[in-house]
Amino acid sequence: MVIVRTKDELARVKKKKVKEFKVVGDLADKVVKAQKITKLSKQLTH
């Protein structure tokens, strides 16, 4: 499994279409917050 710590690493993993990876550190917190916002905005539009 690939461990992702930075935004650049995340971009590379997505570009390579890696199926499984783990986001850690500050980036993990930011990803979770972004997912919550996305989820909330979807609820508001439906």
Long-range contacts (C-beta under 8 A, 24 or more apart in sequence): none
